[in-house]
Amino acid sequence: MLSLQKNIPTPPRILIYGPQGVGKSTFVSNAQTPVIIQTEDGLGALDIPAFPLAKSYQEVMGYITELATIDHPYKTVAIDSADWLEPLIWKQVAMEAGKKSIEDIGYGKGYVMALDLWREYIEALNYLRD
């Protein structure tokens, strides 16, 4: 007899890409009990729970850690937006390297270093999901 396990589906990871004003945040507001981690001030008049505007990569990770360690009602987390998160990651890389800018690290090296922070970020989101 085969020893089979039932696959338990995990919640999806979704990346929504589009120009400003197309309705990405509105789409998220209709998800199951959402909360937004803001890296840009783009919620406008939407009535949706959101963390204060994150001004650093560490603040973003702190909000994710808070969601991972404290009881809360949220079932959906959204980062608004990834294109505004990227400069926060670059700034963190430069700071960790003792440089003023990611460009000061050396040709392409800073961007390679940034991949580690992107992985850390994705792993944190996976932890929340799982």
Residue pairs with C-beta under 8 A, 6 or more apart in sequence:
10 129
10 130
11 129
13 125
13 126
13 129
15 82
16 24
16 27
16 28
18 24
20 42
24 80
24 81
25 36
25 42
25 43
25 44
25 46
25 48
25 78
25 80
26 46
28 34
28 36
28 48
28 76
28 78
28 80
29 46
29 47
29 48
31 75
31 76
31 78
32 75
32 76
33 73
33 74
33 75
33 76
34 48
34 49
34 74
34 75
34 76
34 77
34 78
35 48
35 49
35 50
35 51
35 67
35 72
35 74
35 76
35 77
35 78
36 43
36 48
36 49
36 50
36 51
36 77
36 78
36 79
36 80
37 50
37 51
37 54
37 60
37 63
37 64
37 77
37 78
37 79
37 80
38 50
38 51
38 52
38 53
38 54
38 80
39 53
39 54
39 60
39 79
39 80
39 81
39 82
39 84
39 85
39 88
40 53
40 80
40 81
40 84
41 53
42 80
42 81
43 50
43 80
49 74
50 80
51 63
54 60
54 63
54 88
55 88
56 88
56 91
56 92
57 85
57 88
57 89
57 91
57 92
57 117
57 121
58 92
60 79
60 85
60 88
60 121
61 120
61 121
61 124
64 77
64 121
64 124
64 125
64 128
65 124
67 74
67 77
67 128
68 124
68 127
68 128
77 125
77 128
79 85
85 121
89 114
89 117
89 118
89 121
90 101
90 102
90 110
90 111
90 114
91 102
92 117
93 102
93 105
93 110
93 113
93 114
93 117
94 100
94 101
94 102
94 104
94 105
94 110
96 113
97 104
97 105
97 110
97 113
99 105
99 110
102 110
102 111
102 114
103 110
104 110
105 113
